[in-house]
Structures are given as C-alpha cells and as structure tokens.
C-alpha cells in the first residue's frame, strides 16, 4: 500500500511512527509516498490514518494523488 498525507511533515511523522526511515520515501512523478506492508498499514490505521479505496472513493483518491504529485520534487 501507499502511505500519503496532506503535507510532507505529516507524511514523515506517520512514517517515523511506523519505523520507516526517510530514505524509504518514494519521491516519484506519481506522487510522494512511502510503500508500506500489510502490517504497517494496519498499524497506520490504528494510529489514525484513513484508508481510502480507489474503487469506492475515486474522487478522494484523485485529490490525494494530485496533492502527493504537487509535493514531489521529481520532474513532472
């Protein structure tokens, strides 16, 4: 799964809580995110992350991805 957030600060904070090092950040054209395992996803949800489904929450997913792309430093 991908871990994304409204801000880079929020994203890094959640990643740190999950034990992910900053070097694991994926700064891609597709959007800034961390890849997380199933167990990390469950832990993130317990810590307050919100799960969204690309099948059910299509507009929200698009908005999150647009935001993550805007945060990327990789060439667009």
N, CA, C and O atoms as a printed pandas DataFrame, in Angstrom:
     atom_number atom_name residue_name chain_id  residue_number  x_coord  y_coord  z_coord
0              1         N          UNK        A               1    0.854   -1.185    0.000
1              2        CA          UNK        A               1    0.000    0.000    0.000
2              3         C          UNK        A               1    0.890    1.236    0.000
3              4         O          UNK        A               1    2.075    1.168    0.326
4              5         N          UNK        A               2    0.299    2.359   -0.370
5              6        CA          UNK        A               2    0.996    3.637   -0.344
6              7         C          UNK        A               2    0.503    4.456    0.828
7              8         O          UNK        A               2   -0.698    4.540    1.085
8              9         N          UNK        A               3    1.444    5.061    1.536
9             10        CA          UNK        A               3    1.132    5.980    2.621
10            11         C          UNK        A               3    1.343    7.384    2.078
11            12         O          UNK        A               3    2.457    7.752    1.706
12            13         N          UNK        A               4    0.266    8.168    2.034
13            14        CA          UNK        A               4    0.309    9.549    1.557
14            15         C          UNK        A               4   -0.312   10.428    2.629
15            16         O          UNK        A               4   -1.006    9.936    3.519
16            17         N          UNK        A               5   -0.061   11.738    2.542
17            18        CA          UNK        A               5   -0.597   12.654    3.552
18            19         C          UNK        A               5   -0.831   14.027    2.937
19            20         O          UNK        A               5   -0.392   14.317    1.824
20            21         N          UNK        A               6   -1.526   14.853    3.686
21            22        CA          UNK        A               6   -1.820   16.213    3.234
22            23         C          UNK        A               6   -0.560   17.057    3.123
23            24         O          UNK        A               6   -0.469   17.922    2.253
24            25         N          UNK        A               7    0.411   16.815    3.996
25            26        CA          UNK        A               7    1.668   17.567    3.969
26            27         C          UNK        A               7    2.837   16.606    4.122
27            28         O          UNK        A               7    2.684   15.497    4.635
28            29         N          UNK        A               8    3.997   17.044    3.672
29            30        CA          UNK        A               8    5.193   16.220    3.843
30            31         C          UNK        A               8    5.519   16.027    5.318
31            32         O          UNK        A               8    5.962   14.954    5.728
32            33         N          UNK        A               9    5.300   17.063    6.108
33            34        CA          UNK        A               9    5.558   16.961    7.550
34            35         C          UNK        A               9    4.710   15.846    8.168
35            36         O          UNK        A               9    5.210   15.028    8.940
36            37         N          UNK        A              10    3.439   15.828    7.822
37            38        CA          UNK        A              10    2.525   14.794    8.330
38            39         C          UNK        A              10    2.934   13.415    7.820
39            40         O          UNK        A              10    2.885   12.435    8.564
40            41         N          UNK        A              11    3.331   13.341    6.569
41            42        CA          UNK        A              11    3.747   12.076    5.971
42            43         C          UNK        A              11    4.981   11.517    6.678
43            44         O          UNK        A              11    5.020   10.342    7.042
44            45         N          UNK        A              12    5.984   12.372    6.867
45            46        CA          UNK        A              12    7.207   11.922    7.539
46            47         C          UNK        A              12    6.934   11.519    8.990
47            48         O          UNK        A              12    7.529   10.569    9.498
48            49         N          UNK        A              13    6.037   12.241    9.647
49            50        CA          UNK        A              13    5.720   11.928   11.042
50            51         C          UNK        A              13    5.082   10.545   11.156
51            52         O          UNK        A              13    5.452    9.758   12.028
52            53         N          UNK        A              14    4.131   10.251   10.282
53            54        CA          UNK        A              14    3.487    8.931   10.328
54            55         C          UNK        A              14    4.495    7.845    9.965
55            56         O          UNK        A              14    4.525    6.788   10.595
56            57         N          UNK        A              15    5.312    8.101    8.961
57            58        CA          UNK        A              15    6.321    7.114    8.566
58            59         C          UNK        A              15    7.266    6.821    9.727
59            60         O          UNK        A              15    7.626    5.667    9.959
60            61         N          UNK        A              16    7.663    7.850   10.448
61            62        CA          UNK        A              16    8.547    7.660   11.602
62            63         C          UNK        A              16    7.879    6.802   12.661
63            64         O          UNK        A              16    8.521    5.940   13.262
64            65         N          UNK        A              17    6.597    7.031   12.894
65            66        CA          UNK        A              17    5.865    6.217   13.872
66            67         C          UNK        A              17    5.819    4.752   13.449
67            68         O          UNK        A              17    5.746    3.856   14.290
68            69         N          UNK        A              18    5.862    4.517   12.141
69            70        CA          UNK        A              18    5.834    3.148   11.625
70            71         C          UNK        A              18    7.232    2.538   11.544
71            72         O          UNK        A              18    7.386    1.366   11.200
72            73         N          UNK        A              19    8.242    3.338   11.861
73            74        CA          UNK        A              19    9.611    2.846   11.823
74            75         C          UNK        A              19   10.273    2.924   10.457
75            76         O          UNK        A              19   11.304    2.292   10.226
76            77         N          UNK        A              20    9.683    3.698    9.551
77            78        CA          UNK        A              20   10.253    3.832    8.213
78            79         C          UNK        A              20   11.298    4.947    8.188
79            80         O          UNK        A              20   11.031    6.048    8.667
80            81         N          UNK        A              21   12.466    4.682    7.645
81            82        CA          UNK        A              21   13.480    5.732    7.550
82            83         C          UNK        A              21   13.147    6.694    6.411
83            84         O          UNK        A              21   12.453    6.322    5.465
84            85         N          UNK        A              22   13.631    7.908    6.499
85            86        CA          UNK        A              22   13.380    8.919    5.457
86            87         C          UNK        A              22   13.844    8.439    4.087
87            88         O          UNK        A              22   13.257    8.804    3.069
88            89         N          UNK        A              23   14.888    7.625    4.059
89            90        CA          UNK        A              23   15.402    7.155    2.767
90            91         C          UNK        A              23   14.391    6.265    2.034
91            92         O          UNK        A              23   14.555    5.994    0.845
92            93         N          UNK        A              24   13.349    5.810    2.738
93            94        CA          UNK        A              24   12.319    4.974    2.118
94            95         C          UNK        A              24   11.268    5.799    1.381
95            96         O          UNK        A              24   10.386    5.238    0.732
96            97         N          UNK        A              25   11.355    7.126    1.477
97            98        CA          UNK        A              25   10.409    7.991    0.791
98            99         C          UNK        A              25   10.494    7.769   -0.711
99           100         O          UNK        A              25   11.583    7.721   -1.283
100          101         N          UNK        A              26    9.352    7.636   -1.332
101          102        CA          UNK        A              26    9.276    7.499   -2.784
102          103         C          UNK        A              26    8.876    8.861   -3.345
103          104         O          UNK        A              26    7.711    9.250   -3.264
104          105         N          UNK        A              27    9.823    9.575   -3.904
105          106        CA          UNK        A              27    9.578   10.894   -4.487
106          107         C          UNK        A              27    9.467   10.692   -5.991
107          108         O          UNK        A              27   10.426   10.890   -6.737
108          109         N          UNK        A              28    8.283   10.297   -6.413
109          110        CA          UNK        A              28    8.063    9.897   -7.800
110          111         C          UNK        A              28    7.138   10.871   -8.513
111          112         O          UNK        A              28    6.428   11.652   -7.880
112          113         N          UNK        A              29    7.158   10.812   -9.826
113          114        CA          UNK        A              29    6.210   11.613  -10.618
114          115         C          UNK        A              29    4.780   11.285  -10.243
115          116         O          UNK        A              29    3.903   12.146  -10.310
116          117         N          UNK        A              30    4.540   10.044   -9.849
117          118        CA          UNK        A              30    3.184    9.615   -9.489
118          119         C          UNK        A              30    2.752   10.154   -8.136
119          120         O          UNK        A              30    1.576   10.068   -7.782
120          121         N          UNK        A              31    3.690   10.710   -7.373
121          122        CA          UNK        A              31    3.352   11.295   -6.082
122          123         C          UNK        A              31    4.272   10.839   -4.973
123          124         O          UNK        A              31    4.797    9.726   -4.990
124          125         N          UNK        A              32    4.455   11.715   -4.015
125          126        CA          UNK        A              32    5.302   11.422   -2.861
126          127         C          UNK        A              32    4.566   10.445   -1.946
127          128         O          UNK        A              32    3.410   10.672   -1.588
128          129         N          UNK        A              33    5.241    9.357   -1.571
129          130        CA          UNK        A              33    4.612    8.362   -0.700
130          131         C          UNK        A              33    5.675    7.452   -0.098
131          132         O          UNK        A              33    6.835    7.452   -0.510
132          133         N          UNK        A              34    5.245    6.692    0.871
133          134        CA          UNK        A              34    6.037    5.582    1.405
134          135         C          UNK        A              34    5.291    4.305    1.050
135          136         O          UNK        A              34    4.063    4.264    1.127
136          137         N          UNK        A              35    6.011    3.276    0.667
137          138        CA          UNK        A              35    5.408    1.959    0.496
138          139         C          UNK        A              35    5.330    1.320    1.871
139          140         O          UNK        A              35    6.292    1.362    2.638
140          141         N          UNK        A              36    4.178    0.727    2.184
141          142        CA          UNK        A              36    4.004    0.077    3.482
142          143         C          UNK        A              36    3.487   -1.349    3.294
143          144         O          UNK        A              36    2.769   -1.656    2.343
144          145         N          UNK        A              37    3.873   -2.194    4.223
145          146        CA          UNK        A              37    3.417   -3.579    4.221
146          147         C          UNK        A              37    1.993   -3.657    4.776
147          148         O          UNK        A              37    1.459   -2.664    5.271
148          149         N          UNK        A              38    1.399   -4.811    4.694
149          150        CA          UNK        A              38    0.063   -5.021    5.248
150          151         C          UNK        A              38    0.058   -4.733    6.750
151          152         O          UNK        A              38   -0.864   -4.100    7.265
152          153         N          UNK        A              39    1.090   -5.200    7.445
153          154        CA          UNK        A              39    1.169   -4.960    8.890
154          155         C          UNK        A              39    1.337   -3.476    9.204
155          156         O          UNK        A              39    0.720   -2.963   10.138
156          157         N          UNK        A              40    2.174   -2.783    8.423
157          158        CA          UNK        A              40    2.353   -1.345    8.634
158          159         C          UNK        A              40    1.072   -0.576    8.343
159          160         O          UNK        A              40    0.755    0.402    9.020
160          161         N          UNK        A              41    0.342   -1.027    7.331
161          162        CA          UNK        A              41   -0.938   -0.396    7.001
162          163         C          UNK        A              41   -1.885   -0.513    8.187
163          164         O          UNK        A              41   -2.538    0.461    8.561
164          165         N          UNK        A              42   -1.960   -1.687    8.772
165          166        CA          UNK        A              42   -2.829   -1.896    9.935
166          167         C          UNK        A              42   -2.400   -0.995   11.093
167          168         O          UNK        A              42   -3.238   -0.406   11.775
168          169         N          UNK        A              43   -1.090   -0.896   11.307
169          170        CA          UNK        A              43   -0.581   -0.035   12.378
170          171         C          UNK        A              43   -0.911    1.431   12.091
171          172         O          UNK        A              43   -1.300    2.165   12.999
172          173         N          UNK        A              44   -0.759    1.862   10.839
173          174        CA          UNK        A              44   -1.074    3.245   10.469
174          175         C          UNK        A              44   -2.551    3.544   10.734
175          176         O          UNK        A              44   -2.892    4.623   11.220
176          177         N          UNK        A              45   -3.409    2.606   10.420
177          178        CA          UNK        A              45   -4.842    2.788   10.678
178          179         C          UNK        A              45   -5.108    2.918   12.176
179          180         O          UNK        A              45   -5.931    3.732   12.596
180          181         N          UNK        A              46   -4.417    2.123   12.974
181          182        CA          UNK        A              46   -4.558    2.222   14.431
182          183         C          UNK        A              46   -4.079    3.577   14.945
183          184         O          UNK        A              46   -4.586    4.076   15.950
184          185         N          UNK        A              47   -3.104    4.171   14.257
185          186        CA          UNK        A              47   -2.561    5.468   14.651
186          187         C          UNK        A              47   -3.378    6.644   14.110
187          188         O          UNK        A              47   -3.056    7.803   14.372
188          189         N          UNK        A              48   -4.428    6.342   13.361
189          190        CA          UNK        A              48   -5.310    7.409   12.893
190          191         C          UNK        A              48   -5.334    7.657   11.401
191          192         O          UNK        A              48   -6.061    8.536   10.937
192          193         N          UNK        A              49   -4.556    6.906   10.635
193          194        CA          UNK        A              49   -4.608    7.060    9.181
194          195         C          UNK        A              49   -5.989    6.648    8.676
195          196         O          UNK        A              49   -6.689    5.859    9.311
196          197         N          UNK        A              50   -6.357    7.187    7.543
197          198        CA          UNK        A              50   -7.637    6.841    6.932
198          199         C          UNK        A              50   -7.383    5.999    5.693
199          200         O          UNK        A              50   -6.558    6.353    4.850
200          201         N          UNK        A              51   -8.087    4.898    5.588
201          202        CA          UNK        A              51   -7.977    4.055    4.399
202          203         C          UNK        A              51   -8.951    4.574    3.354
203          204         O          UNK        A              51  -10.110    4.860    3.654
204          205         N          UNK        A              52   -8.466    4.690    2.126
205          206        CA          UNK        A              52   -9.359    5.049    1.044
206          207         C          UNK        A              52   -9.208    4.012   -0.060
207          208         O          UNK        A              52   -8.128    3.459   -0.269
208          209         N          UNK        A              53  -10.286    3.762   -0.750
209          210        CA          UNK        A              53  -10.309    2.745   -1.796
210          211         C          UNK        A              53  -10.364    3.404   -3.163
211          212         O          UNK        A              53  -11.189    4.284   -3.408
212          213         N          UNK        A              54   -9.482    2.974   -4.046
213          214        CA          UNK        A              54   -9.512    3.527   -5.403
214          215         C          UNK        A              54  -10.769    3.098   -6.146
215          216         O          UNK        A              54  -11.114    3.683   -7.173
216          217         N          UNK        A              55  -11.453    2.085   -5.635
217          218        CA          UNK        A              55  -12.671    1.608   -6.277
218          219         C          UNK        A              55  -13.917    2.336   -5.773
219          220         O          UNK        A              55  -14.881    2.511   -6.518
220          221         N          UNK        A              56  -13.897    2.758   -4.517
221          222        CA          UNK        A              56  -15.074    3.383   -3.900
222          223         C          UNK        A              56  -14.934    4.901   -3.808
223          224         O          UNK        A              56  -15.880    5.638   -4.087
224          225         N          UNK        A              57  -13.762    5.354   -3.419
225          226        CA          UNK        A              57  -13.519    6.779   -3.143
226          227         C          UNK        A              57  -12.734    7.431   -4.279
227          228         O          UNK        A              57  -11.720    8.084   -4.034
228          229         N          UNK        A              58  -13.185    7.264   -5.489
229          230        CA          UNK        A              58  -12.395    7.677   -6.656
230          231         C          UNK        A              58  -12.000    9.151   -6.639
231          232         O          UNK        A              58  -10.842    9.476   -6.901
232          233         N          UNK        A              59  -12.932   10.043   -6.339
233          234        CA          UNK        A              59  -12.608   11.470   -6.335
234          235         C          UNK        A              59  -11.620   11.805   -5.219
235          236         O          UNK        A              59  -10.704   12.601   -5.421
236          237         N          UNK        A              60  -11.800   11.209   -4.059
237          238        CA          UNK        A              60  -10.878   11.444   -2.952
238          239         C          UNK        A              60   -9.489   10.914   -3.297
239          240         O          UNK        A              60   -8.488   11.573   -3.015
240          241         N          UNK        A              61   -9.422    9.747   -3.896
241          242        CA          UNK        A              61   -8.136    9.176   -4.304
242          243         C          UNK        A              61   -7.454   10.111   -5.297
243          244         O          UNK        A              61   -6.255   10.369   -5.187
244          245         N          UNK        A              62   -8.207   10.615   -6.260
245          246        CA          UNK        A              62   -7.624   11.545   -7.240
246          247         C          UNK        A              62   -7.085   12.800   -6.560
247          248         O          UNK        A              62   -6.012   13.288   -6.916
248          249         N          UNK        A              63   -7.821   13.318   -5.591
249          250        CA          UNK        A              63   -7.381   14.516   -4.869
250          251         C          UNK        A              63   -6.106   14.241   -4.076
251          252         O          UNK        A              63   -5.191   15.064   -4.062
252          253         N          UNK        A              64   -6.046   13.088   -3.419
253          254        CA          UNK        A              64   -4.860   12.720   -2.643
254          255         C          UNK        A              64   -3.650   12.574   -3.573
255          256         O          UNK        A              64   -2.554   13.030   -3.247
256          257         N          UNK        A              65   -3.850   11.948   -4.712
257          258        CA          UNK        A              65   -2.755   11.764   -5.663
258          259         C          UNK        A              65   -2.302   13.108   -6.235
259          260         O          UNK        A              65   -1.102   13.343   -6.376
260          261         N          UNK        A              66   -3.245   13.990   -6.565
261          262        CA          UNK        A              66   -2.866   15.326   -7.046
262          263         C          UNK        A              66   -2.017   16.050   -6.007
263          264         O          UNK        A              66   -1.008   16.673   -6.337
264          265         N          UNK        A              67   -2.437   15.959   -4.753
265          266        CA          UNK        A              67   -1.690   16.582   -3.668
266          267         C          UNK        A              67   -0.295   15.975   -3.544
267          268         O          UNK        A              67    0.687   16.702   -3.396
268          269         N          UNK        A              68   -0.202   14.654   -3.603
269          270        CA          UNK        A              68    1.094   13.978   -3.492
270          271         C          UNK        A              68    2.006   14.342   -4.668
271          272         O          UNK        A              68    3.215   14.490   -4.490
272          273         N          UNK        A              69    1.438   14.486   -5.855
273          274        CA          UNK        A              69    2.233   14.897   -7.022
274          275         C          UNK        A              69    2.745   16.318   -6.835
275          276         O          UNK        A              69    3.880   16.622   -7.204
276          277         N          UNK        A              70    1.926   17.183   -6.269
277          278        CA          UNK        A              70    2.319   18.572   -6.066
278          279         C          UNK        A              70    3.485   18.672   -5.079
279          280         O          UNK        A              70    4.259   19.627   -5.133
280          281         N          UNK        A              71    3.615   17.703   -4.187
281          282        CA          UNK        A              71    4.682   17.701   -3.176
282          283         C          UNK        A              71    5.986   17.113   -3.713
283          284         O          UNK        A              71    7.043   17.278   -3.105
284          285         N          UNK        A              72    5.907   16.436   -4.839
285          286        CA          UNK        A              72    7.087   15.762   -5.395
286          287         C          UNK        A              72    8.108   16.775   -5.884
287          288         O          UNK        A              72    7.764   17.851   -6.374
288          289         N          UNK        A              73    9.365   16.406   -5.738
289          290        CA          UNK        A              73   10.432   17.242   -6.289
290          291         C          UNK        A              73   10.961   16.656   -7.588
291          292         O          UNK        A              73   11.743   17.295   -8.292
292          293         N          UNK        A              74   10.527   15.420   -7.909
293          294        CA          UNK        A              74   10.938   14.788   -9.159
294          295         C          UNK        A              74   10.302   15.554  -10.325
295          296         O          UNK        A              74    9.202   16.087  -10.179
296          297         N          UNK        A              75   10.976   15.616  -11.476
297          298        CA          UNK        A              75   10.391   16.323  -12.625
298          299         C          UNK        A              75    9.030   15.765  -12.974
299          300         O          UNK        A              75    8.820   14.552  -12.966
300          301         N          UNK        A              76    8.104   16.662  -13.282
301          302        CA          UNK        A              76    6.724   16.247  -13.601
302          303         C          UNK        A              76    6.542   16.050  -15.082
303          304         O          UNK        A              76    5.448   15.702  -15.529
